[in-house]
Amino acid sequence: MDLFHASLAKQLIPSAVSELVASRVSAAETEGVHTRTLRDLAGTNGKGGRQGAFAETFGDRQAAIVTAREIELLVNEKCRSDANKRETLMRSHGLFVHTVKRRHIAVTSSAWVEMPRPSVARAAILTVTKCTQFLLVCPERSLPAVAVQLFAGLRHAEAGRLTWEQVSFEGW
């Protein structure tokens, strides 16, 4: 080990991946990130989510020795779609950047993992006939949410958070 790396090693704080995941989730809570993002990071019980997969897989291993290849294998094992792989890699990169900032590792291994390109599928605009056909086969239970998404342009997650108290028919 050369003088630079020996000096750098002395400055780093050795920490297990599971400790760093807990630290990252705690920091996200302190920062006040959205509940959905927290759930994505840590799951509903604080041990699941995308970060939880890292804690479960690498556990007590020192973060500094986790390789890009190991990250890539984990992501490929846990994720099926390119979009899910991309999001998991973004979250893992956030974890490792958090770790670098706190001087637990010198450089993030996640930076060396190639990220899948996002698909460029374009949203289709439905005709009135297609909307009608869609609404006719829609289950009654989901009809209000689907109608709001179709005609107000809400995304699925936005419609899922909407409550009847937020809906106003005045001014129509």
Secondary structure, 3 states (H helix, E strand, C coil): CCHHHHHHHHHCCCCEHHHHHHHHHHHHHHHCCCHHHHHHHHCCCCCCHHHHHHHHHHCCCEHHHCCHHHHHHHHHHHCCCHHHHHHHHHHHHHHHHHHHHCCCCCCCHHHHCCCCCCCCCCCCCCCHHHHHHHHHHCCHHHHHHHHHHHHHCCCHHHHHHCCHHHCCCCCC
